[in-house]
Amino acid sequence: MFLASFATPALAGETGGAAPGEPASSPAPTATPPVAPPRIHTAPVTARSSNLAYRGPVYQKTATGAIVPYVPPALASRLGAATGGSPVAAAVISKPELLVPGSTARYVAGLAAAPMSVPAAVQQMIWAGNQIIGLPYIFGGGHASFSSPGYDCSGTVSFALHGAALLATPEDSSEFMAWGSHGVGRWVAIFSNPGHAYMTVAGLRLDTSAADDPSNQQGPRWRPLRTGNTGYAVRHPLGL
């Protein structure tokens, strides 16, 4: 009997050839380029220069929540006298809630203008700090009560944090060494040791010491950032 001889077709996987109806070869998968992690903004805590000059636009948050261009009280008084009207600035508190565009606080006529692009708690901290600017340094000031005729270093920091509802009772400089979270925050950093405490908020420094400040004025004030912050424990409010 004659038996026909048939060759068994090879499987595509055995010879590396393509299966019928498929292209001869498939392109190698393209590698996905690495994606850089998003950059997290961190407000500066040191600066080479003590220059605080700012000439950009300044706004004011009114009692109704409206944002309007800021008119300094002296200019508002002159405008009111020229028109015979009552100056708008006379109806607002002596320390206005100032705002500037961007994410960096600015120094405006002795006060800090809060950045518009920061959390509300940071703005409240800055505006609270403004309320005690110019008061004298008093040892222990701001510790028996947040209301005081003057403030010491940690009393000043405590007052600003309290203004943002971040502190219920005043802390001294040693207590701030273990307060909040470790390290520099995104917007706020508190520097403390057993003898002194100060803070930076969105790029400005709130301090009773005139170190690295050409004004050489004592008491609670907004000042230039220091060139270095060695010798201090560094903490920040959780989330800020």
C-alpha positions as CSV (number, residue, x, y, z in Angstrom):
1,M,0.0,0.0,0.0
2,F,1.2,3.4,-0.9
3,L,1.2,5.8,2.0
4,A,1.5,9.5,1.2
5,S,4.2,11.3,3.1
6,F,3.1,14.7,4.5
7,A,5.5,17.1,6.2
8,T,4.3,18.5,9.6
9,P,4.1,22.3,9.4
10,A,6.4,24.0,11.9
11,L,4.8,26.2,14.6
12,A,5.6,29.8,14.4
13,G,7.1,29.8,17.8
14,E,9.5,27.0,17.1
15,T,11.2,28.6,14.2
16,G,10.8,32.3,15.0
17,G,8.7,32.9,11.9
18,A,5.5,34.7,11.8
19,A,2.1,33.0,11.8
20,P,0.1,33.2,8.5
21,G,-1.4,36.7,8.1
22,E,1.0,38.3,10.6
23,P,3.8,40.7,9.8
24,A,7.3,39.2,9.7
25,S,8.4,41.0,12.9
26,S,6.9,43.2,15.6
27,P,8.6,46.4,16.7
28,A,10.2,46.4,20.1
29,P,8.1,48.2,22.8
30,T,9.1,51.8,23.3
31,A,10.5,52.6,26.7
32,T,8.6,55.2,28.7
33,P,10.8,58.2,29.6
34,P,11.0,58.8,33.3
35,V,8.7,61.5,34.6
36,A,10.2,64.1,37.0
37,P,8.3,64.4,40.3
38,P,6.3,67.6,40.7
39,R,8.3,70.4,42.2
40,I,7.1,71.3,45.7
41,H,7.4,75.0,46.5
42,T,9.2,75.8,49.7
43,A,9.4,79.4,50.9
44,P,13.0,80.6,51.4
45,V,14.4,80.8,54.9
46,T,17.8,82.4,54.1
47,A,18.9,85.2,51.9
48,R,22.1,86.8,50.7
49,S,20.7,90.3,50.8
50,S,18.8,92.2,53.4
51,N,16.9,94.2,50.7
52,L,13.2,94.2,51.3
53,A,12.2,96.8,48.7
54,Y,8.9,96.0,46.8
55,R,7.3,98.2,44.2
56,G,4.6,95.8,42.9
57,P,0.8,96.0,43.3
58,V,-0.6,95.9,46.8
59,Y,-4.2,95.0,47.7
60,Q,-6.3,95.1,50.8
61,K,-9.0,92.6,52.0
62,T,-11.9,94.7,53.3
63,A,-14.2,93.8,56.2
64,T,-16.7,92.4,53.7
65,G,-14.1,90.2,52.1
66,A,-13.6,92.3,48.9
67,I,-10.1,92.7,47.5
68,V,-9.4,96.3,46.5
69,P,-6.3,98.2,45.7
70,Y,-4.5,99.4,48.8
71,V,-4.4,103.1,49.5
72,P,-2.0,104.1,52.3
73,P,-3.8,106.1,55.1
74,A,-1.8,109.3,54.4
75,L,-2.7,109.3,50.8
76,A,-6.3,108.4,51.6
77,S,-6.5,111.4,53.9
78,R,-5.2,113.7,51.3
79,L,-7.7,112.4,48.8
80,G,-10.5,112.9,51.2
81,A,-9.5,116.4,52.0
82,A,-9.3,117.3,48.3
83,T,-12.7,115.9,47.5
84,G,-14.4,116.9,50.7
85,G,-15.4,113.3,51.3
86,S,-14.6,111.0,54.1
87,P,-11.5,108.8,53.4
88,V,-12.2,105.2,53.2
89,A,-9.1,104.2,55.1
90,A,-10.4,106.0,58.2
91,A,-13.1,103.3,58.5
92,V,-10.7,100.3,58.6
93,I,-8.4,99.0,61.3
94,S,-5.0,100.6,61.7
95,K,-3.3,97.4,60.5
96,P,-4.9,96.5,57.2
97,E,-5.0,93.0,55.8
98,L,-2.6,93.5,52.9
99,L,-2.3,91.1,49.9
100,V,0.2,90.8,47.0
101,P,0.1,88.5,44.0
102,G,2.2,85.4,44.0
103,S,3.5,83.1,46.7
104,T,6.0,85.3,48.6
105,A,5.2,87.8,51.4
106,R,6.3,91.3,50.8
107,Y,7.3,94.2,53.1
108,V,5.1,97.2,52.7
109,A,5.6,100.2,54.9
110,G,6.6,98.2,58.0
111,L,3.9,95.6,57.5
112,A,3.8,92.2,55.8
113,A,1.5,91.8,52.8
114,A,0.3,88.2,52.6
115,P,0.7,86.3,49.2
116,M,-2.6,85.6,47.5
117,S,-1.4,82.1,46.5
118,V,-1.0,80.6,50.0
119,P,-3.3,78.8,52.4
120,A,-5.7,81.0,54.4
121,A,-3.9,80.0,57.6
122,V,-0.7,81.5,56.4
123,Q,-2.4,84.7,55.5
124,Q,-4.0,84.8,58.9
125,M,-0.6,84.2,60.6
126,I,0.9,87.2,58.7
127,W,-2.0,89.5,59.4
128,A,-1.9,88.5,63.1
129,G,1.8,89.3,63.2
130,N,1.1,92.7,61.8
131,Q,-1.1,93.6,64.8
132,I,1.8,93.7,67.2
133,I,4.5,95.2,65.0
134,G,6.1,98.2,66.7
135,L,5.2,97.2,70.2
136,P,8.2,97.1,72.7
137,Y,10.1,94.0,73.7
138,I,9.0,92.9,77.1
139,F,10.5,89.8,78.7
140,G,7.7,87.3,79.2
141,G,5.4,89.5,77.2
142,G,2.6,87.5,75.5
143,H,2.8,84.5,77.9
144,A,0.4,85.3,80.7
145,S,-2.1,86.2,77.9
146,F,-2.0,86.6,74.2
147,S,-3.0,90.3,74.8
148,S,0.0,92.2,76.1
149,P,1.5,95.7,75.8
150,G,4.7,94.1,74.5
151,Y,6.1,90.8,73.5
152,D,9.2,88.7,73.8
153,C,10.6,86.5,71.1
154,S,8.5,83.4,71.8
155,G,5.5,85.5,72.7
156,T,5.7,87.0,69.2
157,V,5.8,83.6,67.5
158,S,2.9,82.4,69.7
159,F,0.8,85.4,68.9
160,A,1.2,84.8,65.1
161,L,0.4,81.1,65.4
162,H,-2.6,81.9,67.6
163,G,-3.9,84.3,65.0
164,A,-4.2,81.4,62.6
165,A,-5.9,79.1,65.2
166,L,-2.7,76.9,65.4
167,L,-1.9,77.5,69.0
168,A,-4.2,77.6,72.0
169,T,-1.7,78.6,74.7
170,P,1.6,80.5,74.4
171,E,4.8,78.5,74.2
172,D,8.3,79.5,75.3
173,S,11.4,79.1,73.1
174,S,12.3,75.7,74.6
175,E,8.8,74.3,74.1
176,F,8.9,75.4,70.4
177,M,11.9,73.1,70.0
178,A,9.5,70.1,70.1
179,W,6.4,71.8,68.7
180,G,4.7,70.8,65.5
181,S,6.5,68.9,62.8
182,H,10.3,68.5,62.3
183,G,12.1,70.6,59.8
184,V,11.3,73.5,57.4
185,G,7.7,73.6,56.3
186,R,6.4,74.5,52.9
187,W,5.4,78.0,54.1
188,V,6.4,78.4,57.7
189,A,9.6,77.6,59.7
190,I,10.1,78.2,63.4
191,F,13.6,78.5,64.7
192,S,14.2,78.0,68.4
193,N,16.7,77.2,71.1
194,P,16.5,77.6,74.9
195,G,17.3,81.3,74.6
196,H,15.5,82.6,71.5
197,A,12.8,81.9,68.9
198,Y,11.7,83.5,65.6
199,M,9.9,82.4,62.5
200,T,9.8,82.8,58.8
201,V,6.5,83.0,57.0
202,A,6.3,82.8,53.2
203,G,9.7,84.5,52.8
204,L,9.7,87.1,55.6
205,R,11.1,86.8,59.1
206,L,9.1,87.7,62.2
207,D,11.6,88.4,65.0
208,T,12.2,90.6,68.0
209,S,16.0,90.4,67.4
210,A,17.7,92.9,65.0
211,A,20.3,90.3,63.9
212,D,20.9,90.6,60.2
213,D,18.5,93.6,60.1
214,P,20.0,96.9,59.1
215,S,17.2,98.8,60.9
216,N,18.6,97.7,64.2
217,Q,15.2,98.1,65.8
218,Q,14.1,95.9,68.6
219,G,10.7,94.4,69.4
220,P,8.3,92.4,67.1
221,R,9.0,93.3,63.5
222,W,9.1,91.8,60.0
223,R,12.7,91.6,59.0
224,P,14.9,90.3,56.2
225,L,15.7,86.6,56.2
226,R,19.0,85.7,57.9
227,T,22.0,84.5,56.0
228,G,22.0,81.4,58.2
229,N,20.0,79.8,60.9
230,T,22.5,77.5,62.6
231,G,22.1,76.7,66.3
232,Y,18.3,76.4,66.2
233,A,15.9,73.5,66.2
234,V,13.6,73.9,63.2
235,R,9.9,73.0,63.3
236,H,6.8,73.9,61.4
237,P,3.0,73.6,61.7
238,L,1.7,70.3,60.3
239,G,0.7,70.7,56.7
240,L,2.3,74.2,56.4
